[in-house]
């Protein structure tokens, strides 16, 4: 099913981005105070839409994030970052298409 493929692609992106984040520029002498993607370990999976499929996707996403070594937390206040977005599912004859749009934000609402 395409939903599983979409989930796998989303998680591969998150895992790869978290481990491959670039180091700060050598010319930047001041300490960075903004959180970086590589520092994200605890994630709160927020709203993914209103449909039943969105709830199912959210549960699958939480499970897979845990498998990838992240800690999924129940409240945004406990998280390094919040993952939220929207899921769109269309059923056409015998074909189901799922599209996911997600964003990862730190506690201050800045996109990572």
C-alpha positions as CSV (number, residue, x, y, z in Angstrom):
1,X,0.0,0.0,0.0
2,X,1.3,3.5,-0.8
3,X,0.7,4.6,2.8
4,X,3.4,2.3,4.0
5,X,5.8,3.5,1.3
6,X,5.0,7.1,2.2
7,X,5.6,6.4,5.9
8,X,8.9,4.7,5.1
9,X,10.1,7.6,2.9
10,X,9.1,10.2,5.6
11,X,11.0,8.3,8.3
12,X,14.1,7.7,6.1
13,X,14.2,11.5,5.5
14,X,13.9,12.2,9.3
15,X,16.5,9.7,10.3
16,X,18.9,10.7,7.6
17,X,18.5,14.4,8.2
18,X,19.0,14.0,11.9
19,X,22.3,12.1,11.6
20,X,23.7,14.1,8.6
21,X,23.1,17.6,9.7
22,X,25.9,19.9,8.7
23,X,28.3,21.3,11.3
24,X,28.4,25.1,11.9
25,X,30.5,27.3,9.6
26,X,34.1,27.7,10.7
27,X,33.7,31.5,10.3
28,X,30.8,31.6,12.7
29,X,32.5,32.4,16.0
30,X,29.4,32.8,18.2
31,X,27.8,29.8,19.9
32,X,24.7,28.6,18.3
33,X,21.7,28.8,20.5
34,X,19.1,27.5,18.1
35,X,18.4,23.8,18.3
36,X,19.7,21.8,15.3
37,X,18.1,18.9,13.6
38,X,20.9,16.5,14.8
39,X,19.9,17.4,18.4
40,X,16.4,16.1,18.0
41,X,15.9,12.9,20.0
42,X,12.4,13.4,21.6
43,X,9.5,13.9,19.1
44,X,5.9,14.7,19.7
45,X,3.8,13.6,16.8
46,X,1.1,16.2,16.5
47,X,-2.0,16.6,14.3
48,X,-2.0,14.8,11.0
49,X,-5.5,15.8,9.9
50,X,-9.1,14.9,10.8
51,X,-9.8,11.6,9.0
52,X,-9.5,8.1,10.5
53,X,-6.6,7.5,8.1
54,X,-4.7,10.4,9.7
55,X,-5.1,8.8,13.1
56,X,-3.8,5.5,11.8
57,X,-0.9,7.2,10.0
58,X,0.0,9.0,13.3
59,X,0.1,5.7,15.2
60,X,2.3,4.1,12.5
61,X,4.6,7.1,12.4
62,X,5.0,7.0,16.2
63,X,5.8,3.3,16.0
64,X,8.4,3.7,13.3
65,X,10.0,6.7,14.9
66,X,10.5,4.5,18.0
67,X,12.1,1.8,15.8
68,X,14.5,4.4,14.4
69,X,15.7,5.3,17.8
70,X,13.7,8.4,18.6
71,X,11.7,8.8,21.8
72,X,8.0,9.6,21.1
73,X,6.6,11.8,23.9
74,X,2.9,12.4,24.7
75,X,3.1,16.2,25.1
76,X,4.8,18.9,23.0
77,X,6.3,20.4,26.1
78,X,8.4,17.2,26.6
79,X,9.7,17.2,23.1
80,X,12.8,18.5,21.3
81,X,10.6,18.9,18.2
82,X,7.0,18.5,17.1
83,X,6.2,16.7,13.9
84,X,2.8,17.7,12.4
85,X,1.2,17.8,9.0
86,X,-1.6,16.6,6.8
87,X,-2.5,13.3,5.2
88,X,-4.5,13.1,2.0
89,X,-5.9,9.7,0.9
90,X,-7.7,9.2,-2.4
91,X,-9.3,5.9,-3.4
92,X,-9.8,5.4,-7.1
93,X,-11.2,2.1,-8.3
94,X,-8.6,-0.4,-7.0
95,X,-5.9,2.1,-6.4
96,X,-5.3,4.1,-3.2
97,X,-3.1,7.2,-3.2
98,X,-1.7,8.7,0.0
99,X,0.1,12.0,0.2
100,X,1.7,13.3,3.4
101,X,2.9,16.8,4.1
102,X,4.9,17.2,7.3
103,X,6.8,19.8,9.1
104,X,9.2,19.5,12.1
105,X,9.4,22.4,14.4
106,X,11.2,23.2,17.6
107,X,9.5,24.3,20.8
108,X,9.5,27.9,19.6
109,X,7.8,27.0,16.4
110,X,10.9,27.4,14.1
111,X,11.1,24.9,11.3
112,X,14.0,22.5,11.5
